[in-house]
Amino acid sequence: MTDRPWLDASLPVDQRVELLLAEMTLEEKAGLFFQTMITMGPDGELADADPMFGLPSNREYVLDRRMNHFNLLGVAPTAGAIARWHNALQELAASTRLGIPVTISTDPRHSFTDNPGAAMLSGPFSQWPDTLGLAATRDAGLVERFGDIARQEYTAVGIRVALHPQVDLATEPRWSRQLQTFGEDAELSGKLGAAYIRGFQNGESFGPGAVSTMVKHFPGGGPQQDGEDPHFEYGREQVYPGGEFELHLKPFEDAFAAGVRQVMPYYGMPVGTEYEEVGFGFNKSVLTGLLRERYGFDGVVCTDWGLVTDAEIMGQPFPARAWGVEHLTREERMVKILDAGADQFGGEACPELLVALVEDGRITEDRVDASARRLLREKFALGLFENPYVDAEAADRIVGSDEFRAAGDAAQRAALTILSNRDAVLPFAPGVKLYVEGIDAETASAYGDVVATPAEADLAVLRLQAPYEQRGSGFESFFHAGSLDFAPETIAHVAEVAAAVPTVVDVFLDRPAILGPIVEAAHAVTGNWGASSAALLDVLSGAAEAKGRLPFDIPRSMAAVEASRPDVPFDTEDPLFRFGHGLTL
């Protein structure tokens, strides 16, 4: 250990950081600054280059680019496979000159969502409602329990950083990213966001058993012009016509009080405020002025993905999200991000650029060291230098265990929200004749006799997706945006079925759909944010208690949405259902 004194776990973390930093070359320091997507081999082996996402091989990342922070992309077949891959990657890292361990992060992977820009399908992990569904439970204890279970499942496979929670306020009903938020209310979002963080970070005892959380998207990504998302140029502007910039900071204040370790700023650029009109990742008035100075935050700040380099995703060009600084070169963008106060470049893998900037005197090595200290401190605090490896056999026992799956199933039921129940068609009696759409017949047969047509049925249950406009293809298509109105043919179909038999419509409310025509046609309407068919039928039949409450308002019309102010919660005129609405049976 004498040649690697930083491995002495009896020393204070800050001393260990300084010992290691003193041994690092500029190239090794630069490697810390880049966190990007990585893939694993099909059965847990190291991965070769991935042409679909333009990713180099695992070996090139670690050995040639000296990188050691990665966001795992994609769904693995088993927990053991992830654990074996993680261990192989750590072995690769251990073979480097200083043996700095790898830190693996992930977007959410416990729900029903599959958007590579936001969340992953659960795969072997226990399956829970999306964050809006956690908000619909109103239960901080349940949310903390989720965080604790997710922490145990993540650490079992070697994932040590959660690129979440997302505490943006869903104040623009059209915005495509609200499914991973806690909804429209600042107080509830802060309370539940703090509970989520405590669960992941192992309460007050952050250390080797914890998962470090990265709260996002500072200073609040909800107030999007026309509800468009700043992953794309047409959504780059955040606007505050109601003067509510400060309100969007409140959930972050609660996250800081809960001890959150890392922060991600959003892509958007504020328009018409006191802050510079550039994307938040480039914004010194926000990252240094607000985050570092006003809030005293000294943790890691990692930009959202792809602020520096143009890329190609799924075979299509994807320009860097350099909003307000599109004219700058890659090097100039990098200088501006570091000057703003960020520590790490998300979605980037070009440490050679940072090395060249230091060698050219455009960035000082002291500035590099300031961020390197934060990044190394996190690795030491997580215990990665002492225990970089995980037990692959144990991972298969822990991840998706019966206990954890049961807890996720219970949360799915608790989140389901009954919005209307005309003529008390719910709960339905066991053994009724059921006509179903969007539910497999085998599952439905446990609750009644499944029939082929509405005319034969006693009750119909239809599952729908909240409407959205198809935008482009490939990556863009994962972001549900645009009008919240159901298509006329969807409304007509619901009305036709409901004319033949009492009908229940369940809607996946990843955005607050215009439900008026559906409520008018159907006998009962429910909302979910990720629920299995069995969870839904348990609630509809009364086998499980109906507990869910809306985490946002349901607007009356698109005209009301368009007239509302994007930064102001509960601002659509005369909503059909208000925040907190939910019936019991």
C-alpha positions as CSV (number, residue, x, y, z in Angstrom):
1,M,0.0,0.0,0.0
2,T,3.0,2.3,0.5
3,D,3.1,3.1,-3.3
4,R,-0.6,3.9,-3.2
5,P,-1.2,5.6,0.1
6,W,-4.6,6.8,-0.9
7,L,-5.8,3.2,-0.5
8,D,-5.4,3.6,3.3
9,A,-9.0,3.6,4.4
10,S,-8.1,4.9,7.9
11,L,-7.1,8.3,6.4
12,P,-9.7,11.1,6.0
13,V,-11.3,11.2,2.6
14,D,-10.0,14.6,1.8
15,Q,-6.5,13.5,2.6
16,R,-6.9,10.5,0.4
17,V,-8.2,12.7,-2.4
18,E,-5.1,14.9,-2.2
19,L,-2.7,11.9,-2.2
20,L,-4.3,10.5,-5.3
21,L,-4.6,13.9,-7.1
22,A,-0.9,14.5,-6.6
23,E,-0.1,11.4,-8.5
24,M,-2.4,12.0,-11.5
25,T,-1.3,13.2,-14.9
26,L,-3.3,15.8,-16.7
27,E,-4.7,13.1,-18.9
28,E,-5.9,11.0,-15.9
29,K,-7.5,14.0,-14.4
30,A,-9.2,14.9,-17.7
31,G,-10.7,11.4,-17.8
32,L,-12.7,12.1,-14.7
33,F,-14.6,14.9,-16.3
34,F,-16.5,12.8,-18.9
35,Q,-19.6,10.7,-18.1
36,T,-21.3,9.1,-21.1
37,M,-23.4,6.2,-22.2
38,I,-21.8,2.7,-22.2
39,T,-23.2,-0.7,-23.2
40,M,-22.5,-4.2,-21.9
41,G,-22.1,-7.4,-23.8
42,P,-25.2,-9.7,-24.2
43,D,-24.3,-11.9,-21.3
44,G,-22.2,-9.7,-19.1
45,E,-19.0,-9.6,-21.1
46,L,-17.2,-6.4,-22.1
47,A,-18.8,-4.7,-25.1
48,D,-17.4,-3.8,-28.4
49,A,-18.2,-0.6,-30.2
50,D,-21.9,0.2,-30.7
51,P,-22.5,1.8,-34.1
52,M,-26.2,2.5,-33.4
53,F,-25.4,4.9,-30.6
54,G,-21.9,5.8,-31.9
55,L,-20.2,4.4,-28.8
56,P,-16.6,3.1,-28.7
57,S,-15.7,-0.2,-27.0
58,N,-15.5,-0.5,-23.2
59,R,-11.7,-1.0,-23.5
60,E,-11.2,2.1,-25.5
61,Y,-13.2,4.2,-23.0
62,V,-11.1,2.9,-20.0
63,L,-7.7,2.2,-21.4
64,D,-7.3,4.8,-24.1
65,R,-9.5,7.7,-23.0
66,R,-8.9,7.1,-19.2
67,M,-12.5,7.5,-18.4
68,N,-14.2,6.1,-15.3
69,H,-17.8,7.4,-15.1
70,F,-20.4,5.8,-17.3
71,N,-24.2,5.7,-17.7
72,L,-25.3,2.1,-18.5
73,L,-27.6,2.1,-21.5
74,G,-30.2,-0.6,-22.3
75,V,-32.0,-3.4,-20.5
76,A,-30.0,-6.4,-19.4
77,P,-31.5,-9.9,-19.3
78,T,-30.5,-10.7,-15.7
79,A,-29.0,-8.9,-12.7
80,G,-26.2,-11.4,-12.7
81,A,-25.2,-10.3,-16.2
82,I,-25.0,-6.7,-15.2
83,A,-23.0,-7.6,-12.2
84,R,-20.5,-9.7,-14.2
85,W,-20.1,-7.0,-16.8
86,H,-19.6,-4.4,-14.0
87,N,-16.9,-6.7,-12.4
88,A,-15.1,-7.1,-15.8
89,L,-15.1,-3.3,-16.2
90,Q,-13.7,-2.8,-12.8
91,E,-11.0,-5.4,-13.5
92,L,-10.1,-3.4,-16.6
93,A,-10.0,-0.2,-14.6
94,A,-7.8,-1.9,-12.0
95,S,-5.3,-2.7,-14.7
96,T,-4.7,1.0,-15.4
97,R,-1.7,2.9,-13.9
98,L,-3.5,4.2,-10.8
99,G,-6.3,1.7,-10.7
100,I,-9.1,4.3,-10.2
101,P,-12.4,2.4,-10.0
102,V,-15.3,3.0,-12.4
103,T,-18.5,4.6,-11.2
104,I,-21.6,3.3,-13.0
105,S,-24.7,5.5,-13.2
106,T,-28.2,5.0,-14.7
107,D,-31.4,6.7,-15.7
108,P,-34.5,5.3,-13.9
109,R,-35.0,1.6,-14.6
110,H,-37.8,0.5,-12.3
111,S,-40.9,1.5,-14.2
112,F,-42.8,0.9,-17.4
113,T,-41.0,3.6,-19.5
114,D,-38.7,2.9,-22.4
115,N,-37.2,6.2,-23.5
116,P,-33.4,6.1,-23.9
117,G,-33.3,9.9,-23.2
118,A,-35.2,9.6,-19.9
119,A,-35.6,6.0,-18.5
120,M,-35.2,2.3,-19.2
121,L,-37.6,-0.6,-19.0
122,S,-37.3,-2.4,-15.7
123,G,-36.0,-5.8,-17.0
124,P,-34.8,-7.8,-14.0
125,F,-35.6,-5.0,-11.5
126,S,-38.7,-4.7,-9.4
127,Q,-41.4,-2.7,-11.3
128,W,-43.0,0.4,-9.9
129,P,-45.1,3.2,-11.2
130,D,-43.2,6.1,-12.8
131,T,-42.5,9.0,-10.5
132,L,-45.8,10.7,-11.3
133,G,-47.4,7.6,-9.9
134,L,-45.4,7.7,-6.8
135,A,-46.7,11.3,-6.4
136,A,-50.2,10.0,-6.9
137,T,-49.8,7.9,-3.7
138,R,-49.1,11.0,-1.6
139,D,-47.0,8.7,0.6
140,A,-43.5,9.8,1.6
141,G,-42.9,6.6,3.4
142,L,-43.7,4.6,0.3
143,V,-41.4,6.8,-1.8
144,E,-38.6,6.4,0.7
145,R,-39.2,2.6,0.7
146,F,-39.0,2.6,-3.1
147,G,-35.7,4.5,-2.9
148,D,-34.3,2.0,-0.4
149,I,-35.3,-1.0,-2.5
150,A,-33.9,0.6,-5.7
151,R,-30.7,1.3,-3.7
152,Q,-30.4,-2.3,-2.8
153,E,-31.0,-3.5,-6.4
154,Y,-28.6,-0.9,-7.9
155,T,-25.8,-1.6,-5.5
156,A,-26.2,-5.4,-6.0
157,V,-25.2,-5.0,-9.7
158,G,-22.7,-2.2,-9.2
159,I,-24.7,0.9,-10.1
160,R,-23.7,3.7,-7.7
161,V,-25.1,6.9,-9.1
162,A,-28.8,7.5,-9.8
163,L,-29.3,10.2,-12.5
164,H,-32.5,11.1,-10.7
165,P,-34.8,12.2,-9.0
166,Q,-36.4,14.7,-11.4
167,V,-38.0,17.4,-9.3
168,D,-39.0,19.8,-12.1
169,L,-42.5,21.1,-11.7
170,A,-45.0,19.9,-14.3
171,T,-46.5,23.4,-14.9
172,E,-46.7,23.1,-18.7
173,P,-49.3,20.4,-19.5
174,R,-47.8,19.6,-22.9
175,W,-44.2,19.0,-21.7
176,S,-42.9,15.6,-22.6
177,R,-40.8,15.0,-19.6
178,Q,-43.3,15.2,-16.7
179,L,-43.8,11.5,-16.3
180,Q,-40.5,11.4,-14.2
181,T,-41.5,14.4,-12.1
182,F,-43.6,14.5,-8.9
183,G,-46.2,16.6,-10.6
184,E,-47.4,20.2,-10.5
185,D,-47.2,21.1,-6.8
186,A,-44.0,22.5,-5.4
187,E,-44.6,21.4,-1.8
188,L,-45.4,17.8,-2.7
189,S,-42.5,17.6,-5.2
190,G,-40.1,18.8,-2.5
191,K,-41.4,16.5,0.2
192,L,-41.4,13.4,-2.0
193,G,-38.2,14.3,-3.7
194,A,-36.4,14.5,-0.4
195,A,-37.9,11.1,0.7
196,Y,-36.7,9.6,-2.6
197,I,-33.2,10.9,-2.0
198,R,-33.1,9.6,1.6
199,G,-34.0,6.1,0.3
200,F,-31.3,6.0,-2.3
201,Q,-28.6,7.5,-0.1
202,N,-29.3,5.2,2.8
203,G,-30.9,7.8,5.0
204,E,-28.4,10.0,6.9
205,S,-25.6,7.4,6.6
206,F,-24.2,8.1,3.1
207,G,-21.3,5.8,2.5
208,P,-20.4,2.4,1.0
209,G,-24.0,1.1,1.0
210,A,-25.4,4.2,-0.7
211,V,-26.3,5.3,-4.2
212,S,-25.4,8.9,-4.9
213,T,-28.4,10.8,-6.3
214,M,-28.2,13.5,-9.0
215,V,-31.2,15.8,-8.7
216,K,-32.4,17.4,-11.9
217,H,-32.9,19.6,-13.8
218,F,-31.7,22.7,-11.9
219,P,-33.1,25.4,-11.7
220,G,-36.3,23.6,-12.8
221,G,-37.1,22.3,-16.3
222,G,-40.8,22.6,-16.4
223,P,-41.6,26.1,-17.8
224,Q,-41.0,25.3,-21.5
225,Q,-42.2,27.6,-24.2
226,D,-45.3,25.9,-25.8
227,G,-44.4,22.8,-23.8
228,E,-41.6,21.8,-26.2
229,D,-38.6,19.9,-24.8
230,P,-35.1,21.4,-25.1
231,H,-33.6,18.1,-26.2
232,F,-34.5,19.7,-29.5
233,E,-33.8,23.2,-30.9
234,Y,-37.5,24.1,-31.1
235,G,-37.9,23.6,-27.4
236,R,-34.8,25.5,-26.2
237,E,-36.6,28.4,-24.5
238,Q,-37.8,28.4,-20.9
239,V,-40.2,31.3,-20.2
240,Y,-41.6,32.8,-17.0
241,P,-44.5,35.0,-17.9
242,G,-46.0,34.5,-14.4
243,G,-42.8,35.6,-12.7
244,E,-42.5,32.2,-10.9
245,F,-38.8,31.4,-11.4
246,E,-38.3,31.2,-7.7
247,L,-41.1,28.7,-7.2
248,H,-39.3,26.2,-9.4
249,L,-36.3,26.3,-7.0
250,K,-38.3,25.1,-4.0
251,P,-38.1,21.3,-4.6
252,F,-34.3,21.7,-5.1
253,E,-34.1,23.4,-1.7
254,D,-35.7,20.4,-0.2
255,A,-33.3,18.1,-2.0
256,F,-30.3,20.1,-0.7
257,A,-31.8,19.8,2.8
258,A,-32.0,16.0,2.3
259,G,-28.3,15.9,1.5
260,V,-28.4,15.3,-2.3
261,R,-24.8,14.8,-3.6
262,Q,-25.1,15.8,-7.3
263,V,-27.0,18.2,-9.5
264,M,-27.8,18.2,-13.2
265,P,-28.8,21.5,-14.9
266,Y,-31.2,21.3,-17.8
267,Y,-30.7,22.1,-21.5
268,G,-33.1,25.0,-21.6
269,M,-32.2,28.7,-21.7
270,P,-34.1,31.2,-19.6
271,V,-35.7,34.0,-21.6
272,G,-36.7,37.3,-20.1
273,T,-35.2,36.8,-16.6
274,E,-32.2,38.4,-14.8
275,Y,-30.1,35.4,-15.9
276,E,-28.0,35.0,-19.0
277,E,-29.9,33.8,-22.0
278,V,-27.9,30.6,-22.5
279,G,-28.5,27.0,-21.6
280,F,-28.3,26.3,-17.9
281,G,-25.2,24.1,-18.3
282,F,-23.4,27.2,-19.7
283,N,-25.0,29.6,-17.3
284,K,-22.6,31.1,-14.7
285,S,-25.3,33.3,-13.2
286,V,-27.2,30.1,-12.4
287,L,-24.6,27.5,-11.6
288,T,-22.2,29.7,-9.7
289,G,-24.5,32.5,-8.6
290,L,-27.5,30.5,-7.6
291,L,-26.2,26.9,-7.0
292,R,-22.7,27.4,-5.6
293,E,-23.1,30.8,-3.9
294,R,-26.7,31.2,-2.8
295,Y,-27.3,27.5,-1.9
296,G,-23.7,26.7,-0.9
297,F,-23.7,23.5,-2.9
298,D,-20.3,21.9,-3.1
299,G,-21.2,18.6,-4.6
300,V,-20.8,17.4,-8.2
301,V,-22.5,19.3,-11.0
302,C,-22.8,17.2,-14.2
303,T,-24.3,18.8,-17.3
304,D,-27.1,17.1,-19.2
305,W,-26.0,15.0,-22.1
306,G,-24.4,16.4,-25.2
307,L,-23.7,20.1,-24.7
308,V,-20.4,20.1,-26.6
309,T,-20.4,17.7,-29.5
310,D,-22.7,17.1,-32.4
311,A,-23.7,13.4,-32.6
312,E,-25.7,10.9,-34.5
313,I,-28.4,8.9,-32.7
314,M,-30.3,6.0,-34.3
315,G,-28.8,7.0,-37.6
316,Q,-30.0,10.6,-37.5
317,P,-28.0,13.8,-36.9
318,F,-28.4,15.1,-33.3
319,P,-26.8,18.6,-32.8
320,A,-25.2,19.5,-29.5
321,R,-27.8,21.2,-27.2
322,A,-25.6,24.3,-27.0
323,W,-28.6,26.7,-26.8
324,G,-27.6,30.3,-26.9
325,V,-24.0,29.4,-27.7
326,E,-24.4,27.5,-30.9
327,H,-21.8,29.8,-32.5
328,L,-19.1,28.7,-30.1
329,T,-16.6,26.0,-31.0
330,R,-16.4,22.8,-29.0
331,E,-13.4,24.1,-27.1
332,E,-15.2,27.4,-26.3
333,R,-18.3,25.6,-25.1
334,M,-16.1,23.5,-22.8
335,V,-14.4,26.6,-21.4
336,K,-17.8,28.2,-20.8
337,I,-19.2,25.2,-19.0
338,L,-16.3,25.0,-16.6
339,D,-16.4,28.7,-16.1
340,A,-20.1,28.4,-15.3
341,G,-19.3,26.1,-12.4
342,A,-19.9,22.5,-13.7
343,D,-17.6,19.6,-12.9
344,Q,-18.5,17.0,-15.5
345,F,-19.6,16.9,-19.1
346,G,-22.5,14.5,-19.5
347,G,-22.8,12.5,-22.7
348,E,-19.3,13.5,-23.8
349,A,-16.2,11.4,-24.3
350,C,-13.5,13.8,-25.5
351,P,-10.9,14.3,-22.7
352,E,-8.3,15.2,-25.3
353,L,-10.1,18.5,-25.8
354,L,-9.8,19.3,-22.1
355,V,-6.1,18.4,-22.1
356,A,-5.4,20.7,-25.0
357,L,-7.3,23.6,-23.4
358,V,-5.1,23.3,-20.3
359,E,-1.9,22.9,-22.3
360,D,-2.9,26.1,-24.3
361,G,-3.5,28.0,-21.1
362,R,-7.2,28.5,-21.7
363,I,-8.1,26.5,-18.5
364,T,-5.8,26.4,-15.5
365,E,-4.8,23.1,-13.9
366,D,-6.1,24.6,-10.6
367,R,-9.5,24.8,-12.1
368,V,-9.2,21.2,-13.2
369,D,-8.1,20.1,-9.8
370,A,-11.2,21.8,-8.1
371,S,-13.6,19.6,-10.0
372,A,-11.3,16.5,-9.9
373,R,-11.4,16.8,-6.1
374,R,-15.2,16.6,-6.1
375,L,-15.3,13.7,-8.5
376,L,-12.7,11.7,-6.6
377,R,-14.3,12.5,-3.2
378,E,-17.5,10.8,-4.4
379,K,-15.6,7.6,-5.4
380,F,-13.9,7.5,-2.0
381,A,-17.2,8.2,-0.1
382,L,-19.0,5.4,-1.9
383,G,-16.3,2.9,-0.9
384,L,-15.3,2.1,-4.5
385,F,-11.6,2.0,-3.7
386,E,-12.2,-0.6,-1.0
387,N,-14.9,-2.7,-2.6
388,P,-15.1,-2.2,-6.4
389,Y,-16.6,-5.6,-7.1
390,V,-20.1,-7.1,-6.5
391,D,-21.3,-10.7,-6.0
392,A,-23.0,-11.7,-9.2
393,E,-24.8,-14.7,-7.6
394,A,-26.2,-12.5,-4.9
395,A,-27.3,-9.9,-7.5
396,D,-29.7,-12.5,-9.0
397,R,-31.2,-13.2,-5.5
398,I,-31.5,-9.5,-4.5
399,V,-32.7,-7.9,-7.7
400,G,-36.4,-8.5,-8.4
401,S,-36.8,-10.6,-5.3
402,D,-40.3,-11.7,-4.4
403,E,-40.4,-9.1,-1.6
404,F,-39.3,-6.2,-3.8
405,R,-41.7,-7.2,-6.6
406,A,-44.6,-7.3,-4.2
407,A,-43.7,-3.9,-2.9
408,G,-43.6,-2.5,-6.5
409,D,-47.0,-4.2,-7.3
410,A,-48.6,-2.7,-4.2
411,A,-47.3,0.7,-5.3
412,Q,-48.8,0.2,-8.8
413,R,-52.2,-0.4,-7.1
414,A,-51.8,2.5,-4.7
415,A,-51.1,5.0,-7.5
416,L,-54.1,4.1,-9.7
417,T,-56.6,7.0,-9.6
418,I,-60.3,6.7,-10.2
419,L,-61.5,9.9,-11.9
420,S,-65.1,9.1,-12.6
421,N,-67.6,6.3,-11.7
422,R,-71.0,7.0,-13.3
423,D,-73.8,4.8,-12.1
424,A,-71.4,3.1,-9.7
425,V,-70.2,0.6,-12.2
426,L,-67.1,0.1,-10.0
427,P,-66.2,-2.1,-8.3
428,F,-67.3,-4.8,-10.6
429,A,-68.4,-8.2,-9.3
430,P,-66.3,-11.3,-9.7
431,G,-67.2,-13.6,-12.6
432,V,-68.7,-10.9,-14.8
433,K,-68.4,-11.2,-18.6
434,L,-65.5,-9.0,-19.5
435,Y,-64.6,-7.4,-22.9
436,V,-61.1,-6.0,-22.8
437,E,-58.7,-4.0,-25.0
438,G,-55.1,-3.5,-24.0
439,I,-55.3,-6.3,-21.4
440,D,-54.3,-9.9,-22.2
441,A,-57.1,-12.4,-22.0
442,E,-55.3,-14.7,-19.6
443,T,-54.9,-12.0,-17.0
444,A,-58.5,-10.8,-17.4
445,S,-59.8,-14.4,-17.1
446,A,-58.9,-14.4,-13.4
447,Y,-61.5,-11.7,-12.8
448,G,-64.3,-12.9,-15.1
449,D,-65.3,-14.6,-18.3
450,V,-63.5,-13.0,-21.2
451,V,-65.8,-12.5,-24.2
452,A,-65.0,-11.5,-27.8
453,T,-67.3,-8.6,-28.3
454,P,-68.9,-5.7,-26.3
455,A,-72.3,-7.1,-27.1
456,E,-71.6,-10.3,-25.1
457,A,-70.1,-8.5,-22.1
458,D,-71.4,-7.2,-18.8
459,L,-68.4,-4.7,-18.6
460,A,-65.8,-3.5,-21.0
461,V,-62.3,-2.3,-19.8
462,L,-60.2,-0.4,-22.4
463,R,-56.7,0.8,-21.8
464,L,-55.5,3.9,-23.7
465,Q,-52.3,6.0,-23.9
466,A,-52.6,9.7,-23.4
467,P,-52.5,11.3,-26.8
468,Y,-49.5,13.0,-28.4
469,E,-48.3,14.1,-31.8
470,Q,-45.8,12.0,-33.6
471,R,-42.6,14.1,-34.0
472,G,-40.1,12.8,-36.5
473,S,-38.8,9.3,-36.0
474,G,-36.0,7.5,-34.1
475,F,-35.0,9.2,-30.9
476,E,-37.4,12.2,-31.2
477,S,-40.4,9.8,-31.3
478,F,-39.8,8.8,-27.7
479,F,-40.7,12.3,-26.5
480,H,-44.5,12.6,-26.3
481,A,-45.3,16.2,-27.2
482,G,-47.9,18.4,-28.8
483,S,-51.7,18.3,-28.6
484,L,-53.4,16.6,-25.6
485,D,-56.6,16.0,-27.5
486,F,-57.6,12.4,-28.3
487,A,-58.1,11.6,-31.9
488,P,-61.7,11.7,-33.1
489,E,-61.6,8.0,-34.0
490,T,-60.4,7.1,-30.5
491,I,-63.3,9.0,-28.9
492,A,-65.8,7.5,-31.4
493,H,-64.5,4.0,-30.6
494,V,-65.0,4.5,-26.8
495,A,-68.5,5.9,-27.4
496,E,-69.3,2.9,-29.6
497,V,-68.2,0.4,-27.0
498,A,-69.9,2.4,-24.2
499,A,-73.2,2.4,-26.1
500,A,-73.1,-1.4,-26.1
501,V,-72.0,-2.1,-22.5
502,P,-70.9,-0.2,-19.3
503,T,-67.3,0.8,-20.1
504,V,-64.3,1.6,-18.0
505,V,-61.4,3.5,-19.7
506,D,-58.0,3.5,-18.1
507,V,-55.5,6.1,-19.5
508,F,-51.7,6.1,-19.1
509,L,-51.4,9.7,-18.1
510,D,-47.8,10.5,-19.0
511,R,-49.3,13.9,-19.7
512,P,-52.6,15.4,-18.5
513,A,-54.8,14.5,-21.4
514,I,-58.0,16.3,-22.4
515,L,-60.3,13.7,-20.9
516,G,-63.6,15.5,-21.2
517,P,-64.9,13.5,-24.3
518,I,-63.7,10.2,-22.7
519,V,-65.4,11.0,-19.4
520,E,-68.6,11.9,-21.2
521,A,-68.6,8.6,-23.2
522,A,-67.4,6.1,-20.6
523,H,-69.1,5.0,-17.4
524,A,-65.8,5.2,-15.4
525,V,-62.3,6.6,-16.1
526,T,-59.1,5.9,-14.3
527,G,-55.6,7.2,-14.6
528,N,-52.3,5.3,-14.2
529,W,-48.6,6.1,-14.4
530,G,-47.4,2.5,-14.9
531,A,-49.6,-0.4,-13.7
532,S,-49.9,-4.0,-14.8
533,S,-53.2,-5.3,-16.0
534,A,-53.5,-7.3,-12.8
535,A,-53.0,-4.2,-10.7
536,L,-55.6,-2.3,-12.6
537,L,-58.2,-5.1,-12.4
538,D,-57.5,-5.6,-8.7
539,V,-58.5,-1.9,-8.1
540,L,-61.5,-2.0,-10.5
541,S,-62.8,-5.1,-8.8
542,G,-62.3,-3.8,-5.3
543,A,-59.7,-6.4,-4.4
544,A,-57.3,-3.6,-3.8
545,E,-58.2,-0.2,-2.3
546,A,-58.5,2.8,-4.7
547,K,-56.0,5.3,-3.1
548,G,-54.5,7.4,-6.0
549,R,-54.9,11.2,-6.2
550,L,-54.1,13.3,-9.2
551,P,-50.5,14.8,-9.2
552,F,-51.6,17.6,-11.6
553,D,-54.7,19.3,-12.9
554,I,-56.5,17.7,-15.9
555,P,-57.3,20.6,-18.2
556,R,-60.7,21.3,-19.7
557,S,-59.5,22.0,-23.2
558,M,-56.5,22.7,-25.4
559,A,-57.5,26.3,-25.5
560,A,-57.2,26.5,-21.8
561,V,-53.7,24.9,-22.0
562,E,-52.6,27.3,-24.7
563,A,-53.8,30.3,-22.6
564,S,-52.0,29.2,-19.5
565,R,-48.6,30.5,-18.3
566,P,-45.9,27.8,-18.5
567,D,-44.3,28.7,-15.2
568,V,-47.4,28.9,-13.1
569,P,-48.9,25.8,-11.5
570,F,-52.7,25.1,-11.7
571,D,-53.1,27.9,-14.3
572,T,-55.5,26.3,-16.8
573,E,-59.0,27.8,-16.6
574,D,-61.7,25.7,-15.0
575,P,-59.9,22.3,-15.1
576,L,-62.0,19.1,-15.5
577,F,-60.3,17.5,-12.5
578,R,-58.2,19.3,-10.0
579,F,-54.9,18.2,-8.4
580,G,-55.7,15.8,-5.5
581,H,-58.9,14.5,-7.1
582,G,-59.5,10.8,-6.8
583,L,-62.5,8.7,-5.9
584,T,-62.7,5.7,-3.5
585,L,-64.9,2.7,-4.0
